[in-house]
Amino acid sequence: MKWLDRLPLLTLAIIAIPLALAPFTPEPHLWQKLKLLVNGELTQAIDILDLLLHGTPATLLLLKLLRLASHRHTSAHNE
């Protein structure tokens, strides 16, 4: 997971947050595609591509934040 450690947090956030929320109206694509996925209706190639496009940066950001929290938790217990 060293590749994830090398990704700058700010850059990842600047990419992930707007993509996760775009388009702002009527509803973000990521939310729309996640609802399709949960309902078992995510079958169109364009919808799958949309989920990957809008969800990958958000997933990476979440993993990065979890990894940072884990490192801080571990280093706090070692002191």
N, CA, C and O atoms as a printed pandas DataFrame, in Angstrom:
     atom_number atom_name residue_name chain_id  residue_number  x_coord  y_coord  z_coord
0              1         N          MET        A               1    0.808   -1.200    0.000
1              2        CA          MET        A               1    0.000    0.000    0.000
2              3         C          MET        A               1    0.854    1.267    0.000
3              4         O          MET        A               1    0.357    2.358    0.280
4              5         N          LYS        A               2    2.118    1.117   -0.310
5              6        CA          LYS        A               2    2.995    2.292   -0.344
6              7         C          LYS        A               2    2.580    3.268   -1.439
7              8         O          LYS        A               2    2.803    4.472   -1.309
8              9         N          TRP        A               3    1.982    2.767   -2.513
9             10        CA          TRP        A               3    1.524    3.655   -3.582
10            11         C          TRP        A               3    0.437    4.593   -3.056
11            12         O          TRP        A               3    0.357    5.750   -3.468
12            13         N          LEU        A               4   -0.392    4.092   -2.150
13            14        CA          LEU        A               4   -1.444    4.927   -1.559
14            15         C          LEU        A               4   -0.830    5.978   -0.636
15            16         O          LEU        A               4   -1.303    7.113   -0.577
16            17         N          ASP        A               5    0.218    5.595    0.079
17            18        CA          ASP        A               5    0.912    6.552    0.953
18            19         C          ASP        A               5    1.533    7.693    0.153
19            20         O          ASP        A               5    1.648    8.814    0.647
20            21         N          ARG        A               6    1.933    7.403   -1.084
21            22        CA          ARG        A               6    2.583    8.429   -1.909
22            23         C          ARG        A               6    1.600    9.406   -2.536
23            24         O          ARG        A               6    2.009   10.472   -2.995
24            25         N          LEU        A               7    0.317    9.069   -2.566
25            26        CA          LEU        A               7   -0.676    9.989   -3.124
26            27         C          LEU        A               7   -0.889   11.161   -2.167
27            28         O          LEU        A               7   -1.175   10.951   -0.988
28            29         N          PRO        A               8   -0.752   12.389   -2.662
29            30        CA          PRO        A               8   -0.970   13.551   -1.792
30            31         C          PRO        A               8   -2.450   13.658   -1.390
31            32         O          PRO        A               8   -3.339   13.618   -2.241
32            33         N          LEU        A               9   -2.692   13.792   -0.102
33            34        CA          LEU        A               9   -4.053   13.841    0.423
34            35         C          LEU        A               9   -4.852   15.004   -0.163
35            36         O          LEU        A               9   -5.996   14.815   -0.576
36            37         N          LEU        A              10   -4.276   16.185   -0.204
37            38        CA          LEU        A              10   -4.992   17.354   -0.709
38            39         C          LEU        A              10   -5.374   17.177   -2.180
39            40         O          LEU        A              10   -6.507   17.469   -2.565
40            41         N          THR        A              11   -4.459   16.712   -2.983
41            42        CA          THR        A              11   -4.735   16.493   -4.402
42            43         C          THR        A              11   -5.845   15.469   -4.577
43            44         O          THR        A              11   -6.749   15.651   -5.393
44            45         N          LEU        A              12   -5.771   14.405   -3.816
45            46        CA          LEU        A              12   -6.794   13.362   -3.887
46            47         C          LEU        A              12   -8.160   13.913   -3.482
47            48         O          LEU        A              12   -9.170   13.588   -4.106
48            49         N          ALA        A              13   -8.193   14.738   -2.452
49            50        CA          ALA        A              13   -9.457   15.338   -2.010
50            51         C          ALA        A              13  -10.013   16.299   -3.059
51            52         O          ALA        A              13  -11.221   16.331   -3.295
52            53         N          ILE        A              14   -9.139   17.076   -3.684
53            54        CA          ILE        A              14   -9.565   18.040   -4.708
54            55         C          ILE        A              14  -10.159   17.314   -5.914
55            56         O          ILE        A              14  -11.059   17.839   -6.570
56            57         N          ILE        A              15   -9.671   16.127   -6.206
57            58        CA          ILE        A              15  -10.201   15.345   -7.315
58            59         C          ILE        A              15  -11.459   14.579   -6.895
59            60         O          ILE        A              15  -12.452   14.559   -7.623
60            61         N          ALA        A              16  -11.410   13.954   -5.728
61            62        CA          ALA        A              16  -12.467   13.029   -5.309
62            63         C          ALA        A              16  -13.779   13.715   -4.947
63            64         O          ALA        A              16  -14.848   13.251   -5.342
64            65         N          ILE        A              17  -13.709   14.793   -4.215
65            66        CA          ILE        A              17  -14.941   15.407   -3.713
66            67         C          ILE        A              17  -15.806   15.973   -4.836
67            68         O          ILE        A              17  -16.997   15.667   -4.881
68            69         N          PRO        A              18  -15.262   16.784   -5.746
69            70        CA          PRO        A              18  -16.128   17.272   -6.832
70            71         C          PRO        A              18  -16.646   16.145   -7.731
71            72         O          PRO        A              18  -17.793   16.189   -8.175
72            73         N          LEU        A              19  -15.809   15.138   -8.001
73            74        CA          LEU        A              19  -16.276   14.038   -8.840
74            75         C          LEU        A              19  -17.373   13.233   -8.160
75            76         O          LEU        A              19  -18.299   12.765   -8.822
76            77         N          ALA        A              20  -17.279   13.067   -6.852
77            78        CA          ALA        A              20  -18.305   12.318   -6.120
78            79         C          ALA        A              20  -19.628   13.078   -6.108
79            80         O          ALA        A              20  -20.694   12.464   -6.058
80            81         N          LEU        A              21  -19.569   14.397   -6.153
81            82        CA          LEU        A              21  -20.780   15.218   -6.066
82            83         C          LEU        A              21  -21.323   15.663   -7.425
83            84         O          LEU        A              21  -22.422   16.213   -7.497
84            85         N          ALA        A              22  -20.572   15.433   -8.497
85            86        CA          ALA        A              22  -20.994   15.901   -9.825
86            87         C          ALA        A              22  -21.998   14.944  -10.448
87            88         O          ALA        A              22  -21.889   13.742  -10.207
88            89         N          PRO        A              23  -22.936   15.383  -11.208
89            90        CA          PRO        A              23  -23.411   16.761  -11.251
90            91         C          PRO        A              23  -24.238   17.047  -10.005
91            92         O          PRO        A              23  -24.843   16.142   -9.428
92            93         N          PHE        A              24  -24.260   18.272   -9.608
93            94        CA          PHE        A              24  -24.912   18.642   -8.348
94            95         C          PHE        A              24  -26.427   18.510   -8.423
95            96         O          PHE        A              24  -27.079   18.237   -7.415
96            97         N          THR        A              25  -26.991   18.702   -9.616
97            98        CA          THR        A              25  -28.440   18.561   -9.770
98            99         C          THR        A              25  -28.723   17.651  -10.956
99           100         O          THR        A              25  -27.935   17.695  -11.901
100          101         N          PRO        A              26  -29.707   16.878  -10.999
101          102        CA          PRO        A              26  -30.693   16.698   -9.954
102          103         C          PRO        A              26  -30.184   15.811   -8.812
103          104         O          PRO        A              26  -30.680   15.891   -7.688
104          105         N          GLU        A              27  -29.189   14.963   -9.110
105          106        CA          GLU        A              27  -28.639   14.091   -8.072
106          107         C          GLU        A              27  -27.259   13.646   -8.536
107          108         O          GLU        A              27  -27.075   13.368   -9.720
108          109         N          PRO        A              28  -26.284   13.573   -7.630
109          110        CA          PRO        A              28  -24.936   13.152   -8.025
110          111         C          PRO        A              28  -24.933   11.750   -8.660
111          112         O          PRO        A              28  -25.634   10.844   -8.211
112          113         N          HIS        A              29  -24.121   11.605   -9.717
113          114        CA          HIS        A              29  -24.040   10.317  -10.408
114          115         C          HIS        A              29  -23.619    9.198   -9.466
115          116         O          HIS        A              29  -24.136    8.084   -9.558
116          117         N          LEU        A              30  -22.690    9.481   -8.566
117          118        CA          LEU        A              30  -22.212    8.433   -7.661
118          119         C          LEU        A              30  -23.363    7.901   -6.819
119          120         O          LEU        A              30  -23.511    6.687   -6.677
120          121         N          TRP        A              31  -24.167    8.772   -6.268
121          122        CA          TRP        A              31  -25.317    8.355   -5.457
122          123         C          TRP        A              31  -26.309    7.565   -6.310
123          124         O          TRP        A              31  -26.820    6.526   -5.891
124          125         N          GLN        A              32  -26.568    8.071   -7.502
125          126        CA          GLN        A              32  -27.499    7.417   -8.415
126          127         C          GLN        A              32  -27.016    6.005   -8.774
127          128         O          GLN        A              32  -27.803    5.058   -8.777
128          129         N          LYS        A              33  -25.736    5.873   -9.073
129          130        CA          LYS        A              33  -25.190    4.569   -9.461
130          131         C          LYS        A              33  -25.120    3.612   -8.278
131          132         O          LYS        A              33  -25.309    2.407   -8.446
132          133         N          LEU        A              34  -24.853    4.128   -7.096
133          134        CA          LEU        A              34  -24.843    3.268   -5.906
134          135         C          LEU        A              34  -26.250    2.726   -5.626
135          136         O          LEU        A              34  -26.407    1.574   -5.222
136          137         N          LYS        A              35  -27.258    3.555   -5.841
137          138        CA          LYS        A              35  -28.636    3.084   -5.669
138          139         C          LYS        A              35  -28.963    1.994   -6.685
139          140         O          LYS        A              35  -29.614    1.004   -6.348
140          141         N          LEU        A              36  -28.510    2.174   -7.935
141          142        CA          LEU        A              36  -28.715    1.139   -8.944
142          143         C          LEU        A              36  -28.017   -0.162   -8.548
143          144         O          LEU        A              36  -28.572   -1.249   -8.712
144          145         N          LEU        A              37  -26.807   -0.041   -8.031
145          146        CA          LEU        A              37  -26.037   -1.207   -7.608
146          147         C          LEU        A              37  -26.743   -1.964   -6.488
147          148         O          LEU        A              37  -26.861   -3.189   -6.536
148          149         N          VAL        A              38  -27.204   -1.240   -5.497
149          150        CA          VAL        A              38  -27.899   -1.861   -4.360
150          151         C          VAL        A              38  -29.192   -2.547   -4.822
151          152         O          VAL        A              38  -29.548   -3.611   -4.314
152          153         N          ASN        A              39  -29.884   -1.941   -5.776
153          154        CA          ASN        A              39  -31.136   -2.509   -6.271
154          155         C          ASN        A              39  -30.933   -3.599   -7.329
155          156         O          ASN        A              39  -31.901   -4.175   -7.825
156          157         N          GLY        A              40  -29.666   -3.879   -7.673
157          158        CA          GLY        A              40  -29.388   -4.888   -8.682
158          159         C          GLY        A              40  -29.719   -4.447  -10.090
159          160         O          GLY        A              40  -29.935   -5.285  -10.966
160          161         N          GLU        A              41  -29.763   -3.149  -10.323
161          162        CA          GLU        A              41  -30.146   -2.598  -11.624
162          163         C          GLU        A              41  -28.971   -1.970  -12.366
163          164         O          GLU        A              41  -29.178   -1.299  -13.377
164          165         N          LEU        A              42  -27.776   -2.166  -11.902
165          166        CA          LEU        A              42  -26.591   -1.585  -12.548
166          167         C          LEU        A              42  -26.145   -2.538  -13.661
167          168         O          LEU        A              42  -25.269   -3.379  -13.456
168          169         N          THR        A              43  -26.754   -2.395  -14.834
169          170        CA          THR        A              43  -26.490   -3.328  -15.925
170          171         C          THR        A              43  -25.938   -2.654  -17.173
171          172         O          THR        A              43  -25.265   -3.306  -17.971
172          173         N          GLN        A              44  -26.202   -1.382  -17.359
173          174        CA          GLN        A              44  -25.734   -0.662  -18.540
174          175         C          GLN        A              44  -24.248   -0.352  -18.418
175          176         O          GLN        A              44  -23.776    0.042  -17.351
176          177         N          ALA        A              45  -23.517   -0.530  -19.507
177          178        CA          ALA        A              45  -22.075   -0.268  -19.508
178          179         C          ALA        A              45  -21.769    1.173  -19.111
179          180         O          ALA        A              45  -20.807    1.416  -18.382
180          181         N          ILE        A              46  -22.560    2.125  -19.574
181          182        CA          ILE        A              46  -22.327    3.535  -19.250
182          183         C          ILE        A              46  -22.501    3.790  -17.759
183          184         O          ILE        A              46  -21.788    4.608  -17.179
184          185         N          ASP        A              47  -23.444    3.094  -17.141
185          186        CA          ASP        A              47  -23.662    3.259  -15.707
186          187         C          ASP        A              47  -22.501    2.670  -14.908
187          188         O          ASP        A              47  -22.086    3.240  -13.899
188          189         N          ILE        A              48  -21.983    1.544  -15.353
189          190        CA          ILE        A              48  -20.833    0.922  -14.683
190          191         C          ILE        A              48  -19.615    1.830  -14.822
191          192         O          ILE        A              48  -18.873    2.036  -13.861
192          193         N          LEU        A              49  -19.414    2.371  -16.020
193          194        CA          LEU        A              49  -18.307    3.304  -16.245
194          195         C          LEU        A              49  -18.459    4.550  -15.374
195          196         O          LEU        A              49  -17.482    5.035  -14.805
196          197         N          ASP        A              50  -19.674    5.061  -15.273
197          198        CA          ASP        A              50  -19.953    6.222  -14.420
198          199         C          ASP        A              50  -19.615    5.925  -12.954
199          200         O          ASP        A              50  -19.014    6.748  -12.263
200          201         N          LEU        A              51  -20.010    4.747  -12.501
201          202        CA          LEU        A              51  -19.705    4.354  -11.122
202          203         C          LEU        A              51  -18.198    4.318  -10.902
203          204         O          LEU        A              51  -17.710    4.805   -9.882
204          205         N          LEU        A              52  -17.466    3.751  -11.837
205          206        CA          LEU        A              52  -16.005    3.700  -11.710
206          207         C          LEU        A              52  -15.389    5.092  -11.765
207          208         O          LEU        A              52  -14.501    5.413  -10.976
208          209         N          LEU        A              53  -15.858    5.912  -12.690
209          210        CA          LEU        A              53  -15.314    7.267  -12.851
210          211         C          LEU        A              53  -15.541    8.117  -11.606
211          212         O          LEU        A              53  -14.627    8.789  -11.128
212          213         N          HIS        A              54  -16.755    8.080  -11.089
213          214        CA          HIS        A              54  -17.093    8.924   -9.945
214          215         C          HIS        A              54  -16.711    8.287   -8.616
215          216         O          HIS        A              54  -16.497    8.994   -7.631
216          217         N          GLY        A              55  -16.624    6.966   -8.574
217          218        CA          GLY        A              55  -16.372    6.277   -7.314
218          219         C          GLY        A              55  -14.927    5.964   -6.993
219          220         O          GLY        A              55  -14.566    5.888   -5.818
220          221         N          THR        A              56  -14.086    5.780   -8.000
221          222        CA          THR        A              56  -12.700    5.403   -7.745
222          223         C          THR        A              56  -11.941    6.452   -6.927
223          224         O          THR        A              56  -11.315    6.093   -5.930
224          225         N          PRO        A              57  -11.973    7.723   -7.307
225          226        CA          PRO        A              57  -11.263    8.713   -6.492
226          227         C          PRO        A              57  -11.801    8.789   -5.054
227          228         O          PRO        A              57  -11.027    8.939   -4.108
228          229         N          ALA        A              58  -13.113    8.685   -4.895
229          230        CA          ALA        A              58  -13.705    8.727   -3.552
230          231         C          ALA        A              58  -13.268    7.515   -2.732
231          232         O          ALA        A              58  -12.997    7.635   -1.537
232          233         N          THR        A              59  -13.199    6.361   -3.368
233          234        CA          THR        A              59  -12.742    5.150   -2.689
234          235         C          THR        A              59  -11.279    5.284   -2.274
235          236         O          THR        A              59  -10.908    4.910   -1.162
236          237         N          LEU        A              60  -10.458    5.816   -3.165
237          238        CA          LEU        A              60   -9.041    6.031   -2.833
238          239         C          LEU        A              60   -8.888    7.013   -1.675
239          240         O          LEU        A              60   -8.055    6.810   -0.791
240          241         N          LEU        A              61   -9.694    8.079   -1.679
241          242        CA          LEU        A              61   -9.642    9.056   -0.589
242          243         C          LEU        A              61  -10.026    8.401    0.735
243          244         O          LEU        A              61   -9.371    8.618    1.755
244          245         N          LEU        A              62  -11.078    7.609    0.716
245          246        CA          LEU        A              62  -11.512    6.914    1.924
246          247         C          LEU        A              62  -10.426    5.960    2.425
247          248         O          LEU        A              62  -10.146    5.919    3.623
248          249         N          LEU        A              63   -9.820    5.202    1.525
249          250        CA          LEU        A              63   -8.736    4.288    1.910
250          251         C          LEU        A              63   -7.545    5.048    2.486
251          252         O          LEU        A              63   -6.945    4.620    3.472
252          253         N          LYS        A              64   -7.210    6.173    1.867
253          254        CA          LYS        A              64   -6.091    6.998    2.345
254          255         C          LYS        A              64   -6.381    7.518    3.756
255          256         O          LYS        A              64   -5.512    7.467    4.626
256          257         N          LEU        A              65   -7.596    8.018    3.984
257          258        CA          LEU        A              65   -7.950    8.530    5.305
258          259         C          LEU        A              65   -7.949    7.418    6.359
259          260         O          LEU        A              65   -7.491    7.627    7.482
260          261         N          LEU        A              66   -8.456    6.250    6.002
261          262        CA          LEU        A              66   -8.429    5.113    6.929
262          263         C          LEU        A              66   -6.998    4.700    7.241
263          264         O          LEU        A              66   -6.669    4.386    8.385
264          265         N          ARG        A              67   -6.158    4.703    6.228
265          266        CA          ARG        A              67   -4.743    4.344    6.423
266          267         C          ARG        A              67   -4.040    5.361    7.331
267          268         O          ARG        A              67   -3.271    4.982    8.215
268          269         N          LEU        A              68   -4.305    6.646    7.110
269          270        CA          LEU        A              68   -3.706    7.682    7.960
270          271         C          LEU        A              68   -4.179    7.541    9.404
271          272         O          LEU        A              68   -3.383    7.667   10.335
272          273         N          ALA        A              69   -5.453    7.285    9.589
273          274        CA          ALA        A              69   -6.002    7.107   10.940
274          275         C          ALA        A              69   -5.397    5.887   11.607
275          276         O          ALA        A              69   -5.110    5.909   12.803
276          277         N          SER        A              70   -5.204    4.835   10.850
277          278        CA          SER        A              70   -4.606    3.613   11.384
278          279         C          SER        A              70   -3.162    3.858   11.822
279          280         O          SER        A              70   -2.743    3.390   12.881
280          281         N          HIS        A              71   -2.407    4.589   11.007
281          282        CA          HIS        A              71   -1.016    4.898   11.355
282          283         C          HIS        A              71   -0.948    5.768   12.610
283          284         O          HIS        A              71   -0.089    5.560   13.467
284          285         N          ARG        A              72   -1.843    6.730   12.716
285          286        CA          ARG        A              72   -1.856    7.593   13.905
286          287         C          ARG        A              72   -2.241    6.807   15.145
287          288         O          ARG        A              72   -1.671    7.012   16.216
288          289         N          HIS        A              73   -3.207    5.905   15.005
289          290        CA          HIS        A              73   -3.654    5.073   16.121
290          291         C          HIS        A              73   -2.513    4.155   16.579
291          292         O          HIS        A              73   -2.283    3.984   17.776
292          293         N          THR        A              74   -1.809    3.571   15.612
293          294        CA          THR        A              74   -0.694    2.679   15.937
294          295         C          THR        A              74    0.461    3.436   16.589
295          296         O          THR        A              74    1.042    2.954   17.562
296          297         N          SER        A              75    0.796    4.602   16.072
297          298        CA          SER        A              75    1.907    5.361   16.638
298          299         C          SER        A              75    1.554    5.914   18.012
299          300         O          SER        A              75    2.446    6.078   18.844
300          301         N          ALA        A              76    0.294    6.204   18.277
301          302        CA          ALA        A              76   -0.113    6.683   19.601
302          303         C          ALA        A              76    0.000    5.584   20.638
303          304         O          ALA        A              76    0.330    5.863   21.790
304          305         N          HIS        A              77   -0.261    4.356   20.267
305          306        CA          HIS        A              77   -0.138    3.231   21.197
306          307         C          HIS        A              77    1.304    2.826   21.433
307          308         O          HIS        A              77    1.623    2.241   22.468
308          309         N          ASN        A              78    2.186    3.133   20.477
309          310        CA          ASN        A              78    3.594    2.762   20.614
310          311         C          ASN        A              78    4.356    3.740   21.496
311          312         O          ASN        A              78    5.466    3.440   21.936
312          313         N          GLU        A              79    3.779    4.895   21.758
313          314        CA          GLU        A              79    4.493    5.896   22.579
314          315         C          GLU        A              79    4.230    5.721   24.046
315          316         O          GLU        A              79    4.755    6.480   24.862
